[in-house]
Structure formats: structure tokens, C-alpha cells
């Protein structure tokens, strides 16, 4: 009897050692066959039960059964452990290089001027302004006459005009020309939309008119075509305070809440009083730098109260109705916003420029 | 205009600093745009050249002995325009010139030099660098040059707006400064005219174009250079000193703002001045030496025989003041603005005089200027001002009178301005109260303020003087029923832009004018609107297509090494046709300016990466970008149809139809056009009519429910003639679906080559079948597939494959 117990113990010890060293399923299976197979060591013990005295048989039987159970649990544990190890190895093998570049698709970029334009339209929409449209190829009547700029007015020098070769009969009310036909021009500002809108509807008018404008000018700070937004608000009871309020709200929405605005008296034929509008220079925090010529201010737009002559010219009564208007150069605003230092970049359309913005 | 602050302070003796003056003027609407400080340190003195001998071995250097009052020094000098005995500026060793140059003892060509003789440019006085500045012979030797010239001074560059011709002078700016500060003006000395006969005759034949003509005579003048401080004052204002008489007229012009002209009275035939229109084709030579052919619209000043000046623009050579002149006829006239503008334009002249007359001068200042200038001529050139004056002024202008209501001032400025303040401000500008009461007062406007004709003009003056900073900030109230509406069109536009960005397209913006040859290269029949006065021929024609711009952009980028390009532009083209959107009436648009959207692609679809890429873009990249765009805009009824499009390659030229109507074209660029624009032949282009897209766009889609029953998937492959378009097969498949079970058809394979017979292709479709109200059975699916098979066979001769 003690012999048998010893034998069981040593068999178990041997099996443990073998399984601990098992590298894979074949080893585990070999151990199972060796100890628990039909002619396995533990199975043989059970078969040799006949040689054990009957009084010891139940006890011995139990010992063997326990040993078999122990061994079976051990086999299972080993299998699980091996399985996990194998999975682990597989996972290690499949590991990706997460530092390789991802699969991207290049996105296109907006042009800074059209983006500024859209932002401006949105800001003014919130302030209750509708978008109005007008032609870029215009009549003298709407580009100049209706805006207080008759022929031979010296202020026409401020806006050197491109003309087209085409001549057509001008609309009624046009100043007399040589012959019945008049040369078409490229609008020098978005202001003709003011005249067209007011001629087409009674007050109140609350519009912005964005678009391209043209002047015979080309140097470091001028391109022959550029973009403007015209803003016009005509209604009973409007004052210069409303002009300041609208400008200030616009500047803060466009450049940032810390921006300040300043009005300076100036002259435009279609407004009176007229004002140049400066905004504090965001880049230097208004302290003064090279871009703002040390003043801390940047001139960004021209504005004013609508000239009473313009109002009566479109059939409104200037004693009853007042209004304010301003025109913004969008190209310059876009340049200021992005820190673009060369105007020519805007129309070269170099992709290396566009994709930075 | 340039304003000497020293001169300004003589006319309005304020105690403010230069900075404060600049700030006050700027905030009152006279913007000080630039500043120049003029000063010369004490180390630069007047010195007499005692001797001048050439330096051996140099072709231009001289060694001079120079007396600077303290002793004689040896100075080497490279200038050529002086001789022994001349008085010149000398910078002593240790002096610093305005350009920062430090003067040291030095050796030039081995010769010792103890200082430097200076030109005007080296002293920062003007751009003149032709030689040394030569000082008058009687100049005090050893005196610091700065003191002799009346320096230091500051010069403001003031931007005077076109409505303020009265401010184009030192007096004009001084009046503003006086109104802003309350410091009274000090008017300059004049030689007032009395009653006496003048030895000349003036006939004004055109009082409309010349409402006033004044003439005074100064006898016994001696023409010569002006004193140094006068010369400096002119130079500071950008005017070249010429001779004392001419300098006096320029000085009076800069001081009072009124243009004057001095004639040599002895060279005026018949001692006569006739103000008249030129005869058509009449010739005269102006002071700039140019012979000019005159028009009958030009106003001239003539003597008994010939024109002697182009009135208000430029004098003539024949009566020019010369060294031998002794009798001066001084003209101070008033010319009508528009006429001067026409003459100046016609002859391409822009002078100090025409600049002012075009803006409108003041008939009263004309008299003051005559008296002041006569006084200045006598001061600078000696001689005697004859007491009489000729004054042709047939219709004196009445004073302008304006009613002003303080309540209106307050209403317009959005802040309370008292009646007292309005009166004080207007009085400070020398307006006179004439009539009325505090609620409503009549004001007489001074003659020089021709811009003040209406109440609003006076309101602006009050606002300007009190400062725009005093106006409060107020946001206008939203009107009743107004909404901050973003139009659905704007939403569609941003959806379209987002789709284009996702397709990798960069947005470009091009000039609306293009070279006409670019338009013709794409369409030989193009008839664009032409610019009459373009800056260059490259900007001669209004674009009738966005393609020239895009193709030039591709070329520009390719030339700079960027090879993979996808770009788009959304903008107007310009057609010489009536605009159908604004057809009639006075507000009609004179040309048709439809918005177009154009795309251009060339290079690779995506750069080569470790996961692939590097393939060249082809027609289907372009088409795919358009399909994405159309989907984003909610446009569903779309067809791409082969079409003839001149500048496109026949292999893929096609037309986009939206709801059955042509909405644009697309395809590969024709090789000939590719050559013209210097872009690769593998360039793909589309141009769409934006309005046609907008008309079919859907800003918001309705919801149709999520399917409740499962779909059945079937794949079908056909062998068909290679020429059969895929679209045709799709149409037949749909036509076979009588029970509307076909939820989706996708074309997933096109194959040519063995085992498919020559001239045939295999096309495979994936079908998704679904019924809205039940689960489809296999039998139903099979029946539909059989129907499709039969239909494709009978309609297109297609055989089911495999």
C-alpha cells in the first residue's frame, strides 16, 4: 500500500514536470496518453487493483481517482495556458506600425477672398441685411451720376475707370452724350447697387452688395480688379450713431471682440458726413508697428451718411428718410486677417499659397 | 499737399507740438499721411572756396582750400559745378549729415581732406545731386547752414480731399487749425490796391469761363535768385526755386492757395491781355517747351497777337519772365473748373494751377493773392508795385447762405448738440450768422468754402470739429418682420463648395478680363466684350468662359513645379447679350453676366504613397467630382451625354444635362488647346452654368422612411457590343422592372479581352431588390432577373455571361 501511494505521487510529479515543459498541444496530448490513456500509467494502476487487499481497495481507488482528476485539471490548465500563449504570439506577429502615414484624401482649400466674402455676408445676415446684386458692366448713370458724381467732377479722378468698346443707348435720365449711344463701363465700386436698389423699391432698405469692382490701377497696393462689399441702410430715424454701431459690430465679428474702431472725417461724393474707418491693428495690439505705420490703426473702409442729394435722386425724401452706407475692400480685409503681405498673391492662384489658408 | 509746419505756425501761432497738430488735423479730416523732418546740424556751415586744383592721377577729384570763417582747410571734392570764389556748404569733421553719414578727416588718393563740400541731396534738402549747392556770394562765411535756411522744420504731407480746395494752402490749413484751437490767424502782409491807372489793357471775352481777371503791375524788378530761406521754403513744399519773380508767385500760391502767373509786360504785344477761346488748331508753346495744338474749347490768355498762356494750366514761352525782365504783369484770375479740367486732360497736363482750378477756386481770394504776390515780388525782386489794379469782374458772386437747425444736427449725429455749440463751431469757420433764431439760423458762408451749400454740409462741419469720437455707438433695431435670412441658395452654395473641397479642388479667383487670344484658342467664334482702355492686351477681353483663367493657373503652377492640380472657380462670365433675368426697363443690366462654375484637373489623382496612388487623373475623376457636387446640391435628374464641344478632345467631350436641359460641358482638353496654354494633354475640364444647377438644387431633402423588409442581392454580367453605352444598359435594366422592385443598380465591372470576343465587352451589375411591403421571395427575384436578361438580349443583343 505505501508503495502504491508513493507510485502515484511520483507519477503526478513526473506529469507536472512534463506539462510544465510542454510547448504545444502535441506534448499535452502525449502526456495524456502516457498517464491517462488505455495503457497509461494511472490507468494501469487501476487495472492492478486486483493485487491490492480488498480492505484497501476503496481507499486506494479514491487515491487513484483523485490523482486522475488532478491530472485532468492540470491538462486543461496547460491547454488553456498554451492557447493563450499562442494567441498572444499571433497578436504580436500581426502588430501594425502605427507610425506609418494614414490613408488620407487631400482636401481642397477656399480662396481667402471668397471666404472673407462669405463670412461678411453671414455677419451682415445676422445684423438683418439682405444680399443685393447688380451688374459689373454698368452705365455711367448708376456708377457716377446717381451717386453725386456728375461728369467733370474732380472726385472722378479717385476712380479711374475702365470702359468697354461697346456702345448702347443709355437708360433714361442719363446725362447727355455725343450721339444716342453711350460707352459701357466696368463699375468702379459696388455703390451702383445702392442706386439700383433704391430706385427699385421704397424705403426701408437694408442691403449689402458684394462683388467685383475695377479701376485702372496696378501697382504694389492696387490690382485692376478687386472685391468690395457695399452696405446700405436707409430708414426713418437713422443717425451716425447707427453707422458707428453697425461698423463696430461688423469689425468685432470679423476680426475679433477685442478690436476697436475709429471714425475719421473724410470725403466721398455719395455720403455726408463721410468718414474713413480705422480698426485697431490686431497683430500689434494697437501698439503700432510697421504694417500700421506705427499708428496702431489700419484704414479699412470708407463710410458715411447717405448724401441727401442721392436720396432725392432716387425719389426718397431726405427730410423723412436718412441712412448710412459703407464700402469695404474685401481683398485688404482678407490680407489683414491672414497676414498676407503681397497683394499679387491673391490673383496668381499659386496652389502653394492657397493651401496654406 | 506739403505743408511746412514752421510756415503754418507763422500763420496760426499755436503752442501745440508737431505731433499734436498732426493728430488734430487728421481727426478733423485733413489726414497727415507722411512727415519729413528737415534739419541740418551745426557742423555744416557756409564756406568760400579759396582755390581749386585737380588731384594728380584723378579725372574728377579736386583739392580745395576752403575758408569756413574759422580758418582755411584742405578739402577734396569730386563735384564739377563750382569755381574758386563760390560759397558752398561745408560739413566739418565730426558733423553728421541727415542721411546718417559721419564726416571724418580722411585721405582720398593720398590727399588729406578735412571735411566735405555738399550737394542738396547730401543735405537732405532735395533730390538735386547735379553738383554742390551754390550759396549766394554775400552769404555770411562760417554761419551754420541750418540757420541760414531757416531750419529746422517739419513738413507734413496732407491728404486734402477733392471737396476742400480751400485747404490746398498754408493759409487754408491755418484756418482749420485756428478753428480747432481758437488761436487767431495772422494774415500775411499785402500791397493793397488803390485807384490808379495801370499801363496795360485787359479784355475778358469769356466771362463764363473766366469770371474774374485781376492784373497788377510791378516795375523796376531785378530778376535773380531768391534769398536762401525762400528757396528752402519752396523746396520743402516740393517746388524748385527758379527766380525771385517766379518764386514769389509760387510762394503766394503755397501760402494762399490761389494760382498766379507773372508775364514779362514788355513782351506782351500791345501791352494787352485778351482772355478768349483758342482758334481750333491754333499753336502755342508752353513753358515745358512743348508746342501744343489748341482746341476751340481751350481758354487762352493772349496778347494782341497770340496766345501767351493756356489759361489756368500753364504759361507760354513767349512772355516768360527772364533775366532781363523789368516790368511784370501779374495775373490773378478765376477760371471755371470743368473747362480747366477738360483742357488739362486734353493736353495731358496736371499742374499746381490746374489741380486747384479743377477743384474750384475762390474769386475773393484771387484779389487777396494778387495783393500778396505783388508785395512778395517787390520784397524779393525789388521794384515798385503800381498802386492801381485792373479787375474784370462783371458778375460778382453773391454770398452763399444756409439755414441750419441744431435739432437736425443732433438727430443726424445721434447725440445732443446744443444750439450754442453749433453757433460756436460755425463761427470758428468764419461763417456769419445773418438771420433767424436759435432753432433755425441763416448763415453766410465765407467765399473760400464753396463746398458749404446745404444744411448737411454745415452739419458735417460741426461733426468734424467736435470729433467723430463724440458720436455714440448704437446698433440699429431689427425692422418689424425682418429676419436674418440666409437664403436657401446660400446653403446650396456652401454645400457645393464643401463637396468641391472634399473632391480635393482648390478655389481660385481670376481677373474678369483675359487675353482675347486665349478665348479664341478655345473658341474661334468667341466675340467677347472688349475693354477700350486695358492696362495691357493681356487684360483686353471680358471672359466668356472661365477656362482661360483656369488653364493659365495650371500653367503658372506647373511652371513652379506643382504637378498635381485640381482647381475650380465660381464666378461671372460676360456676354454681349441682354440679360434674361433683368430684361427690360431703366434698371436692365446692360450685359449678361451669368455665374459659371468651372473645374480643371491635371497630374495625379493622389501622390504615390505606401498604400498606392500615383495614377494619373482621367475623365472619371472629373466626372466623379461633378457627381459628388451634384449630389451635394441635391440634384438628381442628371445625364452625361457625348457631345461635340470645340475645345475638348472628341474622345470624351460630353454635356451635362440636368432635368433634360444642358447645364454644362466636360471632357479632356483638345491637344491643340493644350499646346496653346502650355499644359499637359491629360488636362480635364468642366464648365457648368451655375443658374441651371441652382434651378434644380434642393437645399433640404424630404424623409422617405427606413425599409422594413430585407433586400435581395443579385449580380448579373452581360457580354455586349463594346460600343453600347453603359447608360443604355442601365436604362434597359430599369425598364424591365415593371413592379418597381429594383431599389439600386450598381455597375461594378467592365472588362474587355479574352475570353470575351473581340469587339465585345463584359459589363457586370449588382442589383438590390426590395419590396416596400413584404419580404421578396427568391422566385420573384429570379423572375425579375430573367426579365432583365430577356430585355437586354432583345434590345441590345446582350448575352448573359457565365
Boltz contact constraints between the chains, C-beta under 6 A:
constraints:
  - contact:
      token1: [A, 103]
      token2: [B, 611]
      max_distance: 6.0
  - contact:
      token1: [A, 106]
      token2: [B, 504]
      max_distance: 6.0
  - contact:
      token1: [A, 107]
      token2: [B, 501]
      max_distance: 6.0
  - contact:
      token1: [A, 108]
      token2: [B, 500]
      max_distance: 6.0
  - contact:
      token1: [A, 108]
      token2: [B, 501]
      max_distance: 6.0
  - contact:
      token1: [A, 108]
      token2: [B, 504]
      max_distance: 6.0
  - contact:
      token1: [A, 108]
      token2: [B, 505]
      max_distance: 6.0
  - contact:
      token1: [A, 108]
      token2: [B, 506]
      max_distance: 6.0
  - contact:
      token1: [A, 109]
      token2: [B, 506]
      max_distance: 6.0
  - contact:
      token1: [A, 110]
      token2: [B, 507]
      max_distance: 6.0
  - contact:
      token1: [A, 111]
      token2: [B, 507]
      max_distance: 6.0
  - contact:
      token1: [A, 111]
      token2: [B, 509]
      max_distance: 6.0
  - contact:
      token1: [A, 113]
      token2: [B, 509]
      max_distance: 6.0
  - contact:
      token1: [A, 125]
      token2: [B, 484]
      max_distance: 6.0
  - contact:
      token1: [A, 125]
      token2: [B, 486]
      max_distance: 6.0
  - contact:
      token1: [A, 126]
      token2: [B, 484]
      max_distance: 6.0
  - contact:
      token1: [A, 128]
      token2: [B, 478]
      max_distance: 6.0
  - contact:
      token1: [A, 128]
      token2: [B, 482]
      max_distance: 6.0
  - contact:
      token1: [A, 128]
      token2: [B, 484]
      max_distance: 6.0
  - contact:
      token1: [A, 135]
      token2: [B, 589]
      max_distance: 6.0
  - contact:
      token1: [A, 135]
      token2: [B, 593]
      max_distance: 6.0
  - contact:
      token1: [A, 137]
      token2: [B, 590]
      max_distance: 6.0
  - contact:
      token1: [A, 137]
      token2: [B, 591]
      max_distance: 6.0
  - contact:
      token1: [A, 152]
      token2: [B, 338]
      max_distance: 6.0
  - contact:
      token1: [A, 152]
      token2: [B, 341]
      max_distance: 6.0
  - contact:
      token1: [A, 154]
      token2: [B, 162]
      max_distance: 6.0
  - contact:
      token1: [A, 154]
      token2: [B, 358]
      max_distance: 6.0
  - contact:
      token1: [A, 154]
      token2: [B, 359]
      max_distance: 6.0
  - contact:
      token1: [A, 155]
      token2: [B, 162]
      max_distance: 6.0
  - contact:
      token1: [A, 162]
      token2: [B, 531]
      max_distance: 6.0
  - contact:
      token1: [A, 163]
      token2: [B, 532]
      max_distance: 6.0
  - contact:
      token1: [A, 163]
      token2: [B, 533]
      max_distance: 6.0
  - contact:
      token1: [A, 164]
      token2: [B, 529]
      max_distance: 6.0
  - contact:
      token1: [A, 164]
      token2: [B, 532]
      max_distance: 6.0
  - contact:
      token1: [A, 165]
      token2: [B, 530]
      max_distance: 6.0
  - contact:
      token1: [A, 165]
      token2: [B, 532]
      max_distance: 6.0
  - contact:
      token1: [A, 166]
      token2: [B, 529]
      max_distance: 6.0
  - contact:
      token1: [A, 168]
      token2: [B, 590]
      max_distance: 6.0
  - contact:
      token1: [A, 171]
      token2: [B, 586]
      max_distance: 6.0
  - contact:
      token1: [A, 172]
      token2: [B, 586]
      max_distance: 6.0
  - contact:
      token1: [A, 184]
      token2: [B, 590]
      max_distance: 6.0
  - contact:
      token1: [A, 196]
      token2: [B, 587]
      max_distance: 6.0
  - contact:
      token1: [A, 200]
      token2: [B, 587]
      max_distance: 6.0
  - contact:
      token1: [A, 204]
      token2: [B, 479]
      max_distance: 6.0
  - contact:
      token1: [A, 218]
      token2: [B, 535]
      max_distance: 6.0
  - contact:
      token1: [A, 224]
      token2: [B, 535]
      max_distance: 6.0
  - contact:
      token1: [A, 225]
      token2: [B, 511]
      max_distance: 6.0
  - contact:
      token1: [A, 225]
      token2: [B, 512]
      max_distance: 6.0
  - contact:
      token1: [A, 239]
      token2: [B, 412]
      max_distance: 6.0
  - contact:
      token1: [A, 239]
      token2: [B, 414]
      max_distance: 6.0
  - contact:
      token1: [A, 240]
      token2: [B, 413]
      max_distance: 6.0
  - contact:
      token1: [A, 240]
      token2: [B, 414]
      max_distance: 6.0
  - contact:
      token1: [A, 240]
      token2: [B, 471]
      max_distance: 6.0
  - contact:
      token1: [A, 241]
      token2: [B, 414]
      max_distance: 6.0
  - contact:
      token1: [A, 241]
      token2: [B, 471]
      max_distance: 6.0
  - contact:
      token1: [A, 241]
      token2: [B, 472]
      max_distance: 6.0
  - contact:
      token1: [A, 241]
      token2: [B, 474]
      max_distance: 6.0
  - contact:
      token1: [A, 242]
      token2: [B, 474]
      max_distance: 6.0
  - contact:
      token1: [A, 242]
      token2: [B, 476]
      max_distance: 6.0
  - contact:
      token1: [A, 244]
      token2: [B, 471]
      max_distance: 6.0
  - contact:
      token1: [A, 244]
      token2: [B, 473]
      max_distance: 6.0
  - contact:
      token1: [A, 245]
      token2: [B, 473]
      max_distance: 6.0
  - contact:
      token1: [A, 245]
      token2: [B, 474]
      max_distance: 6.0
  - contact:
      token1: [A, 245]
      token2: [B, 475]
      max_distance: 6.0
  - contact:
      token1: [A, 248]
      token2: [B, 473]
      max_distance: 6.0
  - contact:
      token1: [A, 249]
      token2: [B, 475]
      max_distance: 6.0
  - contact:
      token1: [A, 263]
      token2: [B, 468]
      max_distance: 6.0
  - contact:
      token1: [A, 265]
      token2: [B, 29]
      max_distance: 6.0
  - contact:
      token1: [A, 265]
      token2: [B, 464]
      max_distance: 6.0
  - contact:
      token1: [A, 266]
      token2: [B, 29]
      max_distance: 6.0
  - contact:
      token1: [A, 267]
      token2: [B, 161]
      max_distance: 6.0
  - contact:
      token1: [A, 267]
      token2: [B, 163]
      max_distance: 6.0
  - contact:
      token1: [A, 272]
      token2: [B, 456]
      max_distance: 6.0
  - contact:
      token1: [A, 272]
      token2: [B, 460]
      max_distance: 6.0
  - contact:
      token1: [A, 273]
      token2: [B, 460]
      max_distance: 6.0
  - contact:
      token1: [A, 273]
      token2: [B, 463]
      max_distance: 6.0
  - contact:
      token1: [A, 275]
      token2: [B, 468]
      max_distance: 6.0
  - contact:
      token1: [A, 308]
      token2: [B, 456]
      max_distance: 6.0
  - contact:
      token1: [A, 349]
      token2: [B, 508]
      max_distance: 6.0
  - contact:
      token1: [A, 349]
      token2: [B, 553]
      max_distance: 6.0
  - contact:
      token1: [A, 351]
      token2: [B, 506]
      max_distance: 6.0
  - contact:
      token1: [A, 351]
      token2: [B, 557]
      max_distance: 6.0
  - contact:
      token1: [A, 351]
      token2: [B, 562]
      max_distance: 6.0
  - contact:
      token1: [A, 354]
      token2: [B, 506]
      max_distance: 6.0
